[in-house]
Amino acid sequence: MGVFDFLGAKKKKPMRKRSYHAASAGRIYSDFVGSHRSPDSELRPVIANMRSRSRDLARNNEYVKRYLELLKTNVVGEKGFSLQVKNTDSGGNLDIIGNDAVEKAFKKWCKFGNCTVDGKMSFVDAQKLVIETWARDGEVFILKHRAKDFTDTFSLQFLEADYIDHDKNERLPNGNEIRMGIELDKYRRPVAYHMLTYHSGDYDYTNSTKSPKHVRVPADKMIHLHLPLRAGQTRGEPWTSSALPALKQLQAFREAAIVNARVGASKMGFITTPAGDGFVGDDIENNVPIMEAEPGTFHTLSEGQSVQMFDPQFPNNEFDSFHKSVLKGIASGLGVSYTSLSNDLEATSYSSIRQGALEERDYYRNIQGIMISHFVRPVFESWLESSMEIESFGIPLAAYDKFADSAEFRGRAWNWVDPQKEMNAAINGMKSGVLSLQDVAAQYGKDVEELLGQIQRDKALMKQFGVDYQLEPYNASFAPLMDDDNGDTE
């Protein structure tokens, strides 16, 4: 290198490529616009519109209706979540008498007419309303009431999300902040809910002008179910939000295809006469005569007029594949399988339907766990405290912690695609020590204590009627069941 080489022209540095293609700019990414706003800033302007659109599709779209029915059937089921109390005495044995007292009292409170202030639901009905509202609206608000008029002095009142005014936003002198109707402290923990005294969508809500517009409800009296998708998110968004555009467009596409097919099936003829009267059509729209397309009808045209035939060929052979493709994306956005959402079993096999069922059941189990922690257990604990205060089943409030902490809830289970193979797998799992009896019982939505108790009651009943019990399960050698197809064991 020469002494004065540094005076020469500098070499041009090579262009550096972006490290992340997801951040690339340019013409083809011009419509890929992100947002730097906080979750509440993004949600506040659109929360009411998203909720109303989701409700509209729940009323008028068969796939959204099917999705909500799948949630109610698979997450809640016929009998809802079952309670099993496992409190133990000082010797470490199950407190059968106390546990049974709590379970029976809670079962009584769960009956139709007891658990809600309006007396119109059982607790299973309430669970189904929770999961449907949660998925459709994105959040559920439940007011807890304590009064002598209610069973065990405790009852629930369901409120639509519209009651919590999302337009109420302000900073309070004590340092708290109200965001979309929810008052938060400095840690963003809910302190209170500012509830409208009437539903903003009621037709007669203007008659309530003498009442205060808002009522401040302390947070300990409200159950607010929502799943934050980002840290600091105050309100919930519909579970259907990512699929709403495709659902609406697919619905419009199918409607257009149906109308097109109907018009195409309405073949018409035109009669021309030299002295024909001017065609006035069946109706007038924007000063232009229009004609209804009905099968078997003929229209007369004026002299000199002609017609260019309209023969729509859609829907064609591509309609079905395109419809399936869009619906698969919708099913993915909703978290369920295409087969379940569409009821289409045309191209399924045992392996594919089993794999799809297992993945889908994991999704439902996840929601079951959320339902238990966010709704079922909080309601049980509030009921237990209220009922123990009045000693409605003979156990004082001093024992609250023991019974509350030992309560277990179990959601519904599912029948397997091939029960024989699954039962053989369970037997081998217990023989090898990989599975316990509780593990197997849980797969069928049961508790081992409940299972053993039922077997004991069956044996006692058979003895009472003089029936010889030949199905002693735990003295058997657990021989694998035979495969009916080829006689081989699994």
N, C-alpha and C positions, 0 to 999 in steps of 0.2 A: 504494500500500500504506500503510495507517494505521500510526501509531506503535505501537499496542498490538495490531496484528493477530497478532503472534507468540503472544499469549496464547490465541488461538482454538484450536479443535479441529484437530488435525493431519489432513491428508488421508491416506486409506488408500492405501498403496502397492499398485500392481497386482501380482497373482500372477505370479511368474516361472516360465516353463515350463522343464522340464529341457532342457539342451542336447543330450543324447543319449537317444534313446528306448530304446536298449538297456539303459540303467540305470534305466528307469522302474520304480516300485513300484506296488502296488495289487492289487486282487482278481484281475485276469486274469493277473498276473505272479507270483502267490503260489507257483506251482510251479516258477518259473524261478530255481533256487537255484544260485549259483556257489560256488566254493571259493577260499580264500586260501592254501591250504597249498602247500608246496613240491612239486615233482614226485615226489621220493622218498617224501614223507609220503603222497601220494595213491596211489602205486603199491604201497608195501609191504604194506598190508592185503589187497590184491585180486590181486596178481600171480599167485599160485598158482591162484586160482579162475578167473581169466580164461584162463590157460594151459590148465587142464584142460578148460574148456568149449570152447575153440578146438580142442583135440585131439579131443574128443568129436564135434564137428561134422565134423571132417576125416575121421573114421571113418564117420559115419552120415548125413551130409548131402551129397546129390549136387552141390549148387552149390558148396560149399566144396571138395569133391574136384575139381570142374571148374576152380575158380580156381587151385588148386595145380598142376594139370596144365598150365594155360595158362602159369603162371610157368616151370615146368620146360621146356616146349616152346619158349617164345619168348625167355626170358632165356638159358638154357643151350643148348638145342637138341640135335641129334644128336651133334655133335662137340665141343661145349663151346667154350671160349675158346682161340683159336690164338695161338701165340707167334711173333713175328718179331723177331729180334735185328738191330740196325742199327749195330753198332760199326764204326768207321772206323779205317784205319791212319794213319800220320803224313802221308801224301799226301792224305788226305781221301777216299780210295776205300773202298768197303765191304770189310771184312775177311771175305771170303766163307768162307774156311776156318775161322776161329775162330767166326764166327756159326753156321755149319753144325754145328760140333762141339757147341756149347751146345744148339742146337735138337734135335739127335738124342739127346743125353744126357737132356735133359728129357723128350722124347717117350718114351724108354725107361722113365724113372721113373714116368711117368703111366700106364703099362700096368696092366692088372688084376693085383692082388696085390702091387704094389710100394709104393703111396703111403700105405696105411693099415696100422696095426700088426696088425690082424686079418686082413689079406690078402684081404678080401672085396669090395674096390671098386677101380675104376679112378679116375683123377682126374676124368673126366667124371661118373661116379657120385657122387663126392664133391661136385662142384659142384651137382648136382641135389639131393643131400641138404641142402646148405647153404641153397639158396633155398627149399626146402619147409619146413625147420625154422625158418628166419628168419621166414617169413611166418606160419607156424602158431603158433610159440612166442614170437616177438618178439625172439629172440636165439639165438646159436649160440656154443658154447664148444668150442675145438679145442686140444688139448694137443700141443705139438711135442716129438718124441722124437729123441734123438741116440744111436745105438748101432751097433756093428759088425754086428749081425744084420740091419740094414735096408739096402735098396738105397741106395747113396750115403750110407750112415750116417744117413739122415733119413727120418722117417715121421710120420704124423698119427694122432691118436686123437680121435674125436668123443665129446663128453660132452653129455648132456641138461642143460638148464638147472637141473634139480632137484638136480644135484650141487653147485651153488654155493648154499650155505645162505642163503636170504633172511632167515632168522630170526636170523642172527648179526650183531649190531649192537653196537659198543662203541668207546670211545675208548682208544687205546693210550698207554702212558707216553711214547713217543717223539714224540707229537703227531699221529700218523696216526689215521685214523678208519676203522672197518670199517662199511660200509653195505651191507646185504643180501648179505653174504658177500664183498664186494670191498673191499680195503684201499686207502685213498686218502691221498695226502700233502696238504700244505697248499694245493696248487694244484688239488686234486681229480683229480690224475693217478693212474691205477691203479698200485699198487706190487706188489700180490700178490692172489691169489685163494684164499679159504679153502674148500677142496673137501672134501666128505664122502667118506669112504672106501667108501661104498656108496650105491646109489640108495635114496632114502627110500621108494620105492614097491615095492621088492622084497619078495616074500613071505618070503624067508629072511634078511632083513637083520638080524634079532635074533641070528643066529648069529655076527655079527662084533663082538660086544661087547668082545672082548679087543683089538681094533684101536683106535687113536685115532680119535675122531669126525671130526676135521678134519685136513687136510694143507694146509700153506701152500705155494702154488705161485707162484714169482716171475712177475711180469707178462711178462717177456721170453720165457717158455716157453708162454704162452697167447695164443691169438687169440680175442678177444671181439668178435663182430659184433653190433651193435645200432645203431639209428638214434634218437638222442635227439630227442624232439619239443619239449623245453624245455631251457633252459640248466641244467646241473648234474644232469641225469637220469642215474642210475647204471646202471639196468637197462632192458631193452627191454620193450615191450608188443606183443602180437600185432597184426599188420597187419589182422586181421579184427575187432578190438575194436569199432569203431564200427558194424559190420554184424551183430555177434553177436545182439543182441536181435531184430532183424527176421528174421534167418535162423531162429532158434528158433521164433518165433511163426508164421512162414510155414510151417515144417515141420509144426507142430502143427495149423495151419489146414487144410493139405492132407490130413493124416491124418484129421481129423474129417470133411472132405468126402468122402473115400473110404469111410470107414465108413458115413456117412450114405447115400451112394449105394448101398452094398451092402445096407444094411437096407431101403432103399426098394425095391430090386429083389427082395427076398425077400417076395413076397406070400403071406399066410397066410390060412387059413379057420378058423372056429371052429364046432364042432358042439355043440349043446346038447341034452340029453335030460332028460326028467322025473325019471328016477331016476339021473342021472349021479353018479359018485363025485366027491368033493372034488378040486379041481385042486391037485396038489402041485408042478407045474413040473418042470423038468429038473435043478434044483439049488437049494440053499438058501444065501442070503447074508443075514446079519443077521436070521435067523428069517423071512425073506420069500422065498416061492418065486419063482424067476426062470425065464424061458423063453428058450431059444435061438431066434433067428430064422434059419431055414433054408428055402431054396426047396422048394416041394412038400410042406410038412408041414401037418398039421391037428391041432388040439388040442381036447379035449373039456372043456367047462365044466360046473360043477355047476348043478343046478336053481336057477333064480332069478338066476344070474350073467349078466352081459352084458359086452360089451367095447366100448371106444371105439377105433375104428380109428386107427392111427398111420401116416400116409402122408407121409413127409418129401419135400419138393420141392427140397431143396438137394443138390448144387450146381445153380444156375440159370444163366441167360444172363449174369449179371453176374460169375460166378466168374472167367472168363478175363481180363477187363479188370482186375479187382481184383488178380489174381495178377500180371499183367504190371506194374501200377503199383508194387506192393511190390518186385518183383524189379528194376525199374529203379533204385529207390533203393538197393538192396543192391549192384548193380553199380557205382553211383557211389561208394559207400563203400569198395569193394574196388579201385577205380581201373581197372576194365576196362569194356568196352562191354557193353550189355545183349545185343546180338546174339551176342557170343562166349560170354558166361556161360550164356545160355539155349539156344544153338543154334537160335534162332528167326530164320529168314530170310524169314518170310511177307510182311512189308510193307517190304522193303528195295529200294532202287534202286541203280544203279551209283554215283551221286553220293554218296548217304548212306553206303553201305558203304565207299566209298573214303575219305571224310572220317573216318569212325569208325576205319578201319584206320590212317590216318596218325596220328591222335591217340593211339591205343592203342600204336602202335609207338614213339612218343616216350616213352611211359611205360616201355616195356620197355627202351629204350636208356638211360634214366636209371638204371634198376636195374642194367643191364649195367655202366655206369660205376662204380656203387657196389660191385658185386661185384668188379670188377677192383682198385679201390683198397683195399678192405677185406679181400679174401680171396686172389684169384688172385696179385696181385703180392707180398704178404707171404710167401705160401707159396713162390713162385718164388725170391725173394731168400734165404729161409732155406735152401732146397734148394741154390741156387747156392753159397752160402758153405760149406755142408757138403761138397758134392761137390768144390769147389776145394781144400779143405783136404787132401783125400786125392788130388787130381789125378786124378779118375776118368776125365776125358776129355782129359788132357794140358795143361790150362791152369792155371797156378798162382794162388794166392789174391791175389797182387799185382795181378792184372788184374780183380779183382772189381768195382770201382767202374765201370770202363768198360763191362763187359758188363751189369751191373745197370741202369745209367742208360740204356743204349741199347735195353733190352727194351721191346717194344710188344705189347700184347694186343688182340685184336679179337674181338668177339662175333659171333654168328650174324647173318645178314641175312635179308631176306624177299623173296619174289617179289611183284611188283607186281600190282595188280588188272588193269591193262591193260599188259602188258610192252611192246607195240609203241609205245604213246604215250610211255611212260617212256624207252625207248631213243632215240626221236627227240629228246626233250627233252635227254637227255644229250649226243647228237651236236651239237645246236645250242649247248649250253652250252660244249662244248670248242672249237667253231669260233669262238665269240665271246670266248673267253678267260675266261669266268666260272667254268668248271669245269676241273680238271686231271684227268689220267688216274687219279691216286690217289683223287680225290673219287668218280669213277665206280666204280672198283674197290671202294672201301669200301662202296658201296651194296649190293654183292653179297657182302660179308663177306670180301673178298680184299685183299691188299696188292699194290701195283704191282710190287714185286720178284718176288713169288710169281707174279703174272700173266705178266710177261715171261718168267720162267723156264719156266713151263708152255708158253708159245707156242714158245719155243726148243726144248724137249724134243719137242714135237709135230712141229716141222719136221725135227728130226734123225731121229725115228722114221719119218716118211714117206719121207725120203731113204733110210733103211736098207731099206725095203720097196719102193722104186722108185715111190712115189706122188707125183704132181705136186701141189705145194701151191699152190692157187689162191685162198687166203684171206688174202692179205697185208694186214693191217688198216691199217697206218700209212703205206702208200703210196696208199691210197684217198682219194677226194675227200670222204668222209663224206657221200655223198648221202643225204638223209633216206629212211627206209623208206616204202613205199607203204601207205596205209590199205586194208585188204582190203574194207572196206564200200563205199567209193565211188570208190576209185582216186586220191583226193586225198592230198597229202602233209600231214604234221602240222606 
